[in-house]
């Protein structure tokens, strides 16, 4: 049996076994009998839609013959995009990623297909078939790796966003790999890319990188803002749309840089950045979306100023901050995390706050509470909160409760950061040793 005739031979054997004529089978497949006869006699190739109908009429699951189809019509036959394109899309719909890889590997050296692969990858990405799209983006990137093209940069951007997962070590690798390609993107698309990079580094606690990228995003956004509102300037091509209003990238740059200042203890500059993104007197855009973002940033500015003051040791605003967290439960994980950081740093008793949010903390311990923040930000925030709570109770001599929270922290870090998980194992050993020592529990734990 010739490999190129495998599907046809199986179909012929099926018709003989079931004693079905071509005309009868044609009715089952909703194909013209002449078309089916030409396919069986090898006078015309099978189109994807025809193959799906034939497969269903034979009683097999969708995609049953795709491997043979690749052998018969892609590898052993002349490559034809009229067959390759539909095959890739159907494989994406059915999750047959190995089939996509086989097709890609076969035509990888045919650069004429690069633009077609890229366009298909964009369609699959927009349709939500991101794993399938990633294979095609990798193919295009490999073919253009020595070129300084925007298409290569877009491929790397898509690969970066698709690669992000709960594994923070892999996220660091993905961010590092993508970062050199940002400057090759369209001027406006760079803003979204920098935002996504900054958020990734933020979840990794790489504060120097967050500050560097946020500053760059703010600088580029201000340039684009001036150009977009320059008198007589035509609007930017509508195809290149940002995911947010343009002014948001300026405000978000200030928000991120204020966050960095909090983390490094530069509270004066933190307050300057946080006051900056509460003033939008300079914003020229109008519309419902613009007003929504303005109100969000003003709300965040007010709350984050409370946070900075608490971190600096000013607990006089605690009641107002607790009231804010009561009203905005989306901010509770991050808010409690910084309250506990401040309490541990300044040796402050916040039992009343913990009692107030007791039920919420129990939910946070058990469930992933996804609201405004990305999944990775929330996962890291919940794990860090468990650590700070463990630190708090340990410092107060409540060792059993401290170990309980550290255990919760360890379980969460096991999912997202193996290095921190290993460090928590060492912390547990320290706790067990310290229990038998005089005045144990009065020294802070190692930082995560």
RARA-V676713 format. One line per field, one symbol per residue. ss: DSSP state (h for helix, s for strand, l for the rest). burial: + if it has 9 or more other C-alpha atoms within 8 Angstrom, else -. Layout:
BEGIN
ss=???
burial=???
END
This chain:
BEGIN
ss=llhhhhhhhhhhhhhhhhlllhhhhhhhhlllhhhhhhhhlllllllhhhhhhhhhhllllllllhhhhhhhhhhlllllhhhhhhhhhhhhhhllhhhhhhhhhhhlllhhhhhhhhhhhhhhhhhllhhhhhhhhhhhhhhllllllhhhhhhhhhhhhhhllllhhhhhhhhhhhhllhhhllllhhhhhhhhhhhhhhhlllhhhhhhhhhhhhhhhhhhhhhhlllllllllllllllllhhhhhhhhhhhhhhhhhhhllhhhhhhhhhhlllllllllllhhhhhhhhhhhhhhhhhhhhhhhhlllhhhhhhhhhhhhhlhhhhhhhhhhhhhhhhhhllllhhhhhhlhhhhhhhhhllllllllhhhhhhhhhhhhhhhhhhhhhlllhhhhhhhhhhhhhhhhhhlhhhhhhhhhhhhhhhhhllllllllllllll
burial=---++++++-++-++----+-+--+++-+-+-+--+++++-------+-++++++++-----+-+--++++++++---+---+++++++-++---++-++++++---+-----+--++-+++-++---++-++++++++++-++-----+-+++++++++-+-+-+++-+++-++--+--++-++--++++++++++++++++--++-+++-++++++++++-++--+-------------+--++++++++++++++++++---++-++++++++++-----------++-++--++--++++++++++++----++--++-++-----+++-++++++++++---------+------+--++----+-----++++++++++++++++++++-+++-++++++-+++++++++++-++-+++-++--+--++----+++------
END
